[in-house]
Amino acid sequence: MTILTVMGDEAECIWFINGEMTKATVPFHALRYLDLIGIVCRWFTSD
């Protein structure tokens, strides 16, 4: 996920799912939640 712009307490982000670009504006507290999900997913899928 890449943050494109910051507007107040929200960030415009892009990321790729199965090679397709997805774009959304999300509040900062959601970014912290998404970071936690990424950490847990890496922990479960690491060898």
SEPAVO-549796 format. One record per atom (N, C-alpha, C, CB): residue in three letters; residue number from 1; atom name; z, x, y; chain. Coordinates in nm, 2 decimals, decimal comma. Atoms other than C-alpha are relative to their C-alpha. Glycine has a CB too. Layout:
residues N
<rec aa="Ala" i="NUM" at="CA" Z="Z" X="X" Y="Y" ch="A"/>
...
END
This chain:
residues 47
<rec aa="Met" i="1" at="N" Z="0,00" X="0,09" Y="-0,12" ch="A"/>
<rec aa="Met" i="1" at="CA" Z="0,00" X="0,00" Y="0,00" ch="A"/>
<rec aa="Met" i="1" at="C" Z="0,00" X="0,09" Y="0,12" ch="A"/>
<rec aa="Met" i="1" at="CB" Z="0,12" X="-0,10" Y="0,00" ch="A"/>
<rec aa="Thr" i="2" at="N" Z="0,01" X="-0,07" Y="-0,13" ch="A"/>
<rec aa="Thr" i="2" at="CA" Z="-0,09" X="0,12" Y="0,35" ch="A"/>
<rec aa="Thr" i="2" at="C" Z="0,03" X="-0,09" Y="0,11" ch="A"/>
<rec aa="Thr" i="2" at="CB" Z="-0,14" X="0,07" Y="0,01" ch="A"/>
<rec aa="Ile" i="3" at="N" Z="-0,03" X="0,08" Y="-0,12" ch="A"/>
<rec aa="Ile" i="3" at="CA" Z="0,05" X="-0,01" Y="0,68" ch="A"/>
<rec aa="Ile" i="3" at="C" Z="-0,11" X="0,04" Y="0,10" ch="A"/>
<rec aa="Ile" i="3" at="CB" Z="0,14" X="0,03" Y="0,05" ch="A"/>
<rec aa="Leu" i="4" at="N" Z="0,11" X="-0,02" Y="-0,10" ch="A"/>
<rec aa="Leu" i="4" at="CA" Z="-0,24" X="-0,05" Y="0,93" ch="A"/>
<rec aa="Leu" i="4" at="C" Z="0,06" X="-0,01" Y="0,14" ch="A"/>
<rec aa="Leu" i="4" at="CB" Z="-0,11" X="-0,11" Y="-0,02" ch="A"/>
<rec aa="Thr" i="5" at="N" Z="-0,05" X="0,01" Y="-0,13" ch="A"/>
<rec aa="Thr" i="5" at="CA" Z="-0,05" X="-0,18" Y="1,23" ch="A"/>
<rec aa="Thr" i="5" at="C" Z="0,14" X="-0,07" Y="-0,01" ch="A"/>
<rec aa="Thr" i="5" at="CB" Z="-0,09" X="-0,10" Y="0,09" ch="A"/>
<rec aa="Val" i="6" at="N" Z="-0,14" X="0,06" Y="-0,01" ch="A"/>
<rec aa="Val" i="6" at="CA" Z="0,31" X="-0,28" Y="1,33" ch="A"/>
<rec aa="Val" i="6" at="C" Z="0,00" X="-0,09" Y="0,12" ch="A"/>
<rec aa="Val" i="6" at="CB" Z="0,11" X="0,11" Y="0,01" ch="A"/>
<rec aa="Met" i="7" at="N" Z="0,00" X="0,10" Y="-0,10" ch="A"/>
<rec aa="Met" i="7" at="CA" Z="0,36" X="-0,60" Y="1,53" ch="A"/>
<rec aa="Met" i="7" at="C" Z="0,14" X="-0,06" Y="0,00" ch="A"/>
<rec aa="Met" i="7" at="CB" Z="-0,11" X="-0,11" Y="-0,02" ch="A"/>
<rec aa="Gly" i="8" at="N" Z="-0,14" X="0,05" Y="0,00" ch="A"/>
<rec aa="Gly" i="8" at="CA" Z="0,73" X="-0,66" Y="1,62" ch="A"/>
<rec aa="Gly" i="8" at="C" Z="0,07" X="0,03" Y="-0,13" ch="A"/>
<rec aa="Gly" i="8" at="CB" Z="0,00" X="-0,15" Y="0,02" ch="A"/>
<rec aa="Asp" i="9" at="N" Z="-0,07" X="-0,03" Y="0,12" ch="A"/>
<rec aa="Asp" i="9" at="CA" Z="0,91" X="-0,70" Y="1,29" ch="A"/>
<rec aa="Asp" i="9" at="C" Z="-0,09" X="-0,03" Y="-0,12" ch="A"/>
<rec aa="Asp" i="9" at="CB" Z="0,13" X="-0,09" Y="-0,01" ch="A"/>
<rec aa="Glu" i="10" at="N" Z="0,09" X="0,02" Y="0,11" ch="A"/>
<rec aa="Glu" i="10" at="CA" Z="0,60" X="-0,74" Y="1,08" ch="A"/>
<rec aa="Glu" i="10" at="C" Z="-0,10" X="0,12" Y="-0,01" ch="A"/>
<rec aa="Glu" i="10" at="CB" Z="-0,08" X="-0,13" Y="0,01" ch="A"/>
<rec aa="Ala" i="11" at="N" Z="0,10" X="-0,10" Y="0,02" ch="A"/>
<rec aa="Ala" i="11" at="CA" Z="0,34" X="-0,50" Y="0,94" ch="A"/>
<rec aa="Ala" i="11" at="C" Z="-0,12" X="-0,05" Y="-0,07" ch="A"/>
<rec aa="Ala" i="11" at="CB" Z="0,06" X="0,12" Y="-0,08" ch="A"/>
<rec aa="Glu" i="12" at="N" Z="0,13" X="0,03" Y="0,06" ch="A"/>
<rec aa="Glu" i="12" at="CA" Z="-0,03" X="-0,55" Y="0,86" ch="A"/>
<rec aa="Glu" i="12" at="C" Z="-0,03" X="0,10" Y="-0,10" ch="A"/>
<rec aa="Glu" i="12" at="CB" Z="-0,11" X="-0,02" Y="0,11" ch="A"/>
<rec aa="Cys" i="13" at="N" Z="0,02" X="-0,10" Y="0,11" ch="A"/>
<rec aa="Cys" i="13" at="CA" Z="-0,09" X="-0,39" Y="0,52" ch="A"/>
<rec aa="Cys" i="13" at="C" Z="-0,12" X="-0,03" Y="-0,08" ch="A"/>
<rec aa="Cys" i="13" at="CB" Z="0,12" X="-0,01" Y="-0,09" ch="A"/>
<rec aa="Ile" i="14" at="N" Z="0,11" X="0,02" Y="0,10" ch="A"/>
<rec aa="Ile" i="14" at="CA" Z="-0,37" X="-0,33" Y="0,28" ch="A"/>
<rec aa="Ile" i="14" at="C" Z="0,04" X="0,07" Y="-0,13" ch="A"/>
<rec aa="Ile" i="14" at="CB" Z="-0,14" X="0,06" Y="0,05" ch="A"/>
<rec aa="Trp" i="15" at="N" Z="-0,01" X="-0,07" Y="0,13" ch="A"/>
<rec aa="Trp" i="15" at="CA" Z="-0,37" X="-0,24" Y="-0,09" ch="A"/>
<rec aa="Trp" i="15" at="C" Z="-0,11" X="-0,05" Y="-0,09" ch="A"/>
<rec aa="Trp" i="15" at="CB" Z="0,15" X="-0,04" Y="-0,06" ch="A"/>
<rec aa="Phe" i="16" at="N" Z="0,11" X="0,03" Y="0,09" ch="A"/>
<rec aa="Phe" i="16" at="CA" Z="-0,60" X="-0,26" Y="-0,39" ch="A"/>
<rec aa="Phe" i="16" at="C" Z="0,06" X="-0,06" Y="-0,13" ch="A"/>
<rec aa="Phe" i="16" at="CB" Z="-0,08" X="0,12" Y="-0,03" ch="A"/>
<rec aa="Ile" i="17" at="N" Z="-0,03" X="0,06" Y="0,13" ch="A"/>
<rec aa="Ile" i="17" at="CA" Z="-0,57" X="-0,48" Y="-0,70" ch="A"/>
<rec aa="Ile" i="17" at="C" Z="-0,12" X="-0,01" Y="-0,08" ch="A"/>
<rec aa="Ile" i="17" at="CB" Z="0,07" X="-0,14" Y="0,02" ch="A"/>
<rec aa="Asn" i="18" at="N" Z="0,12" X="-0,01" Y="0,08" ch="A"/>
<rec aa="Asn" i="18" at="CA" Z="-0,82" X="-0,41" Y="-0,97" ch="A"/>
<rec aa="Asn" i="18" at="C" Z="-0,12" X="0,03" Y="0,08" ch="A"/>
<rec aa="Asn" i="18" at="CB" Z="-0,02" X="-0,14" Y="-0,07" ch="A"/>
<rec aa="Gly" i="19" at="N" Z="0,11" X="-0,04" Y="-0,08" ch="A"/>
<rec aa="Gly" i="19" at="CA" Z="-1,04" X="-0,24" Y="-0,72" ch="A"/>
<rec aa="Gly" i="19" at="C" Z="-0,04" X="-0,08" Y="0,12" ch="A"/>
<rec aa="Gly" i="19" at="CB" Z="-0,12" X="0,02" Y="-0,09" ch="A"/>
<rec aa="Glu" i="20" at="N" Z="0,03" X="0,09" Y="-0,11" ch="A"/>
<rec aa="Glu" i="20" at="CA" Z="-1,04" X="-0,52" Y="-0,47" ch="A"/>
<rec aa="Glu" i="20" at="C" Z="0,11" X="0,01" Y="0,11" ch="A"/>
<rec aa="Glu" i="20" at="CB" Z="-0,01" X="-0,15" Y="-0,05" ch="A"/>
<rec aa="Met" i="21" at="N" Z="-0,10" X="-0,01" Y="-0,11" ch="A"/>
<rec aa="Met" i="21" at="CA" Z="-0,88" X="-0,48" Y="-0,13" ch="A"/>
<rec aa="Met" i="21" at="C" Z="0,06" X="-0,13" Y="0,04" ch="A"/>
<rec aa="Met" i="21" at="CB" Z="-0,08" X="0,06" Y="0,12" ch="A"/>
<rec aa="Thr" i="22" at="N" Z="-0,08" X="0,12" Y="-0,04" ch="A"/>
<rec aa="Thr" i="22" at="CA" Z="-0,61" X="-0,72" Y="-0,04" ch="A"/>
<rec aa="Thr" i="22" at="C" Z="0,07" X="0,04" Y="0,14" ch="A"/>
<rec aa="Thr" i="22" at="CB" Z="0,11" X="-0,03" Y="-0,11" ch="A"/>
<rec aa="Lys" i="23" at="N" Z="-0,05" X="-0,03" Y="-0,13" ch="A"/>
<rec aa="Lys" i="23" at="CA" Z="-0,48" X="-0,75" Y="0,32" ch="A"/>
<rec aa="Lys" i="23" at="C" Z="0,10" X="-0,11" Y="0,03" ch="A"/>
<rec aa="Lys" i="23" at="CB" Z="-0,11" X="0,01" Y="0,11" ch="A"/>
<rec aa="Ala" i="24" at="N" Z="-0,10" X="0,10" Y="-0,04" ch="A"/>
<rec aa="Ala" i="24" at="CA" Z="-0,17" X="-0,93" Y="0,45" ch="A"/>
<rec aa="Ala" i="24" at="C" Z="0,09" X="0,05" Y="0,11" ch="A"/>
<rec aa="Ala" i="24" at="CB" Z="0,08" X="-0,05" Y="-0,13" ch="A"/>
<rec aa="Thr" i="25" at="N" Z="-0,11" X="-0,04" Y="-0,10" ch="A"/>
<rec aa="Thr" i="25" at="CA" Z="0,09" X="-0,93" Y="0,73" ch="A"/>
<rec aa="Thr" i="25" at="C" Z="0,13" X="-0,05" Y="-0,06" ch="A"/>
<rec aa="Thr" i="25" at="CB" Z="-0,03" X="-0,07" Y="0,14" ch="A"/>
<rec aa="Val" i="26" at="N" Z="-0,13" X="0,03" Y="0,07" ch="A"/>
<rec aa="Val" i="26" at="CA" Z="0,44" X="-0,91" Y="0,59" ch="A"/>
<rec aa="Val" i="26" at="C" Z="0,11" X="0,05" Y="0,09" ch="A"/>
<rec aa="Val" i="26" at="CB" Z="0,00" X="0,07" Y="-0,14" ch="A"/>
<rec aa="Pro" i="27" at="N" Z="-0,12" X="-0,04" Y="-0,07" ch="A"/>
<rec aa="Pro" i="27" at="CA" Z="0,79" X="-0,89" Y="0,74" ch="A"/>
<rec aa="Pro" i="27" at="C" Z="0,05" X="0,13" Y="-0,06" ch="A"/>
<rec aa="Pro" i="27" at="CB" Z="0,10" X="-0,11" Y="0,00" ch="A"/>
<rec aa="Phe" i="28" at="N" Z="-0,06" X="-0,13" Y="0,04" ch="A"/>
<rec aa="Phe" i="28" at="CA" Z="0,97" X="-0,55" Y="0,72" ch="A"/>
<rec aa="Phe" i="28" at="C" Z="0,09" X="-0,02" Y="-0,12" ch="A"/>
<rec aa="Phe" i="28" at="CB" Z="0,07" X="0,07" Y="0,11" ch="A"/>
<rec aa="His" i="29" at="N" Z="-0,09" X="0,01" Y="0,12" ch="A"/>
<rec aa="His" i="29" at="CA" Z="1,23" X="-0,69" Y="0,48" ch="A"/>
<rec aa="His" i="29" at="C" Z="-0,07" X="-0,02" Y="-0,13" ch="A"/>
<rec aa="His" i="29" at="CB" Z="0,10" X="-0,12" Y="0,03" ch="A"/>
<rec aa="Ala" i="30" at="N" Z="0,08" X="0,02" Y="0,13" ch="A"/>
<rec aa="Ala" i="30" at="CA" Z="0,96" X="-0,78" Y="0,23" ch="A"/>
<rec aa="Ala" i="30" at="C" Z="-0,05" X="0,14" Y="-0,04" ch="A"/>
<rec aa="Ala" i="30" at="CB" Z="-0,12" X="-0,09" Y="0,03" ch="A"/>
<rec aa="Leu" i="31" at="N" Z="0,04" X="-0,13" Y="0,04" ch="A"/>
<rec aa="Leu" i="31" at="CA" Z="0,84" X="-0,42" Y="0,24" ch="A"/>
<rec aa="Leu" i="31" at="C" Z="0,11" X="0,08" Y="-0,08" ch="A"/>
<rec aa="Leu" i="31" at="CB" Z="-0,04" X="0,08" Y="0,13" ch="A"/>
<rec aa="Arg" i="32" at="N" Z="-0,11" X="-0,06" Y="0,08" ch="A"/>
<rec aa="Arg" i="32" at="CA" Z="1,18" X="-0,30" Y="0,13" ch="A"/>
<rec aa="Arg" i="32" at="C" Z="0,01" X="-0,06" Y="-0,14" ch="A"/>
<rec aa="Arg" i="32" at="CB" Z="0,13" X="-0,02" Y="0,08" ch="A"/>
<rec aa="Tyr" i="33" at="N" Z="0,00" X="0,06" Y="0,13" ch="A"/>
<rec aa="Tyr" i="33" at="CA" Z="1,17" X="-0,55" Y="-0,15" ch="A"/>
<rec aa="Tyr" i="33" at="C" Z="-0,12" X="0,05" Y="-0,09" ch="A"/>
<rec aa="Tyr" i="33" at="CB" Z="-0,01" X="-0,16" Y="0,01" ch="A"/>
<rec aa="Leu" i="34" at="N" Z="0,11" X="-0,05" Y="0,08" ch="A"/>
<rec aa="Leu" i="34" at="CA" Z="0,82" X="-0,44" Y="-0,26" ch="A"/>
<rec aa="Leu" i="34" at="C" Z="0,02" X="0,15" Y="-0,04" ch="A"/>
<rec aa="Leu" i="34" at="CB" Z="-0,13" X="-0,01" Y="0,09" ch="A"/>
<rec aa="Asp" i="35" at="N" Z="-0,03" X="-0,13" Y="0,04" ch="A"/>
<rec aa="Asp" i="35" at="CA" Z="0,93" X="-0,08" Y="-0,26" ch="A"/>
<rec aa="Asp" i="35" at="C" Z="0,10" X="0,01" Y="-0,12" ch="A"/>
<rec aa="Asp" i="35" at="CB" Z="0,07" X="0,08" Y="0,12" ch="A"/>
<rec aa="Leu" i="36" at="N" Z="-0,09" X="0,01" Y="0,12" ch="A"/>
<rec aa="Leu" i="36" at="CA" Z="1,22" X="-0,17" Y="-0,50" ch="A"/>
<rec aa="Leu" i="36" at="C" Z="-0,08" X="-0,04" Y="-0,12" ch="A"/>
<rec aa="Leu" i="36" at="CB" Z="0,11" X="-0,10" Y="0,03" ch="A"/>
<rec aa="Ile" i="37" at="N" Z="0,08" X="0,05" Y="0,12" ch="A"/>
<rec aa="Ile" i="37" at="CA" Z="0,97" X="-0,35" Y="-0,73" ch="A"/>
<rec aa="Ile" i="37" at="C" Z="-0,08" X="0,12" Y="-0,05" ch="A"/>
<rec aa="Ile" i="37" at="CB" Z="-0,09" X="-0,11" Y="0,04" ch="A"/>
<rec aa="Gly" i="38" at="N" Z="0,08" X="-0,12" Y="0,04" ch="A"/>
<rec aa="Gly" i="38" at="CA" Z="0,75" X="-0,03" Y="-0,73" ch="A"/>
<rec aa="Gly" i="38" at="C" Z="0,08" X="0,10" Y="-0,07" ch="A"/>
<rec aa="Gly" i="38" at="CB" Z="-0,06" X="0,06" Y="0,12" ch="A"/>
<rec aa="Ile" i="39" at="N" Z="-0,09" X="-0,10" Y="0,07" ch="A"/>
<rec aa="Ile" i="39" at="CA" Z="1,04" X="0,19" Y="-0,82" ch="A"/>
<rec aa="Ile" i="39" at="C" Z="0,04" X="-0,05" Y="-0,14" ch="A"/>
<rec aa="Ile" i="39" at="CB" Z="0,13" X="0,02" Y="0,08" ch="A"/>
<rec aa="Val" i="40" at="N" Z="-0,03" X="0,06" Y="0,13" ch="A"/>
<rec aa="Val" i="40" at="CA" Z="1,14" X="-0,04" Y="-1,11" ch="A"/>
<rec aa="Val" i="40" at="C" Z="-0,12" X="0,01" Y="-0,09" ch="A"/>
<rec aa="Val" i="40" at="CB" Z="0,06" X="-0,15" Y="0,01" ch="A"/>
<rec aa="Cys" i="41" at="N" Z="0,12" X="-0,01" Y="0,08" ch="A"/>
<rec aa="Cys" i="41" at="CA" Z="0,78" X="-0,06" Y="-1,23" ch="A"/>
<rec aa="Cys" i="41" at="C" Z="-0,03" X="0,14" Y="-0,05" ch="A"/>
<rec aa="Cys" i="41" at="CB" Z="-0,12" X="-0,06" Y="0,07" ch="A"/>
<rec aa="Arg" i="42" at="N" Z="0,03" X="-0,14" Y="0,04" ch="A"/>
<rec aa="Arg" i="42" at="CA" Z="0,74" X="0,32" Y="-1,23" ch="A"/>
<rec aa="Arg" i="42" at="C" Z="0,11" X="0,04" Y="-0,11" ch="A"/>
<rec aa="Arg" i="42" at="CB" Z="0,01" X="0,09" Y="0,12" ch="A"/>
<rec aa="Trp" i="43" at="N" Z="-0,10" X="-0,04" Y="0,10" ch="A"/>
<rec aa="Trp" i="43" at="CA" Z="1,07" X="0,35" Y="-1,42" ch="A"/>
<rec aa="Trp" i="43" at="C" Z="-0,03" X="-0,06" Y="-0,14" ch="A"/>
<rec aa="Trp" i="43" at="CB" Z="0,14" X="-0,05" Y="0,05" ch="A"/>
<rec aa="Phe" i="44" at="N" Z="0,03" X="0,06" Y="0,12" ch="A"/>
<rec aa="Phe" i="44" at="CA" Z="0,96" X="0,11" Y="-1,69" ch="A"/>
<rec aa="Phe" i="44" at="C" Z="-0,13" X="0,05" Y="-0,07" ch="A"/>
<rec aa="Phe" i="44" at="CB" Z="-0,02" X="-0,15" Y="0,01" ch="A"/>
<rec aa="Thr" i="45" at="N" Z="0,13" X="-0,05" Y="0,06" ch="A"/>
<rec aa="Thr" i="45" at="CA" Z="0,61" X="0,26" Y="-1,73" ch="A"/>
<rec aa="Thr" i="45" at="C" Z="-0,01" X="0,15" Y="-0,02" ch="A"/>
<rec aa="Thr" i="45" at="CB" Z="-0,11" X="-0,05" Y="0,09" ch="A"/>
<rec aa="Ser" i="46" at="N" Z="0,01" X="-0,15" Y="0,02" ch="A"/>
<rec aa="Ser" i="46" at="CA" Z="0,70" X="0,63" Y="-1,72" ch="A"/>
<rec aa="Ser" i="46" at="C" Z="0,03" X="0,04" Y="-0,14" ch="A"/>
<rec aa="Ser" i="46" at="CB" Z="0,11" X="0,07" Y="0,10" ch="A"/>
<rec aa="Asp" i="47" at="N" Z="-0,01" X="-0,05" Y="0,14" ch="A"/>
<rec aa="Asp" i="47" at="CA" Z="0,69" X="0,83" Y="-2,04" ch="A"/>
<rec aa="Asp" i="47" at="C" Z="0,13" X="0,07" Y="-0,01" ch="A"/>
<rec aa="Asp" i="47" at="CB" Z="-0,11" X="0,09" Y="-0,04" ch="A"/>
END
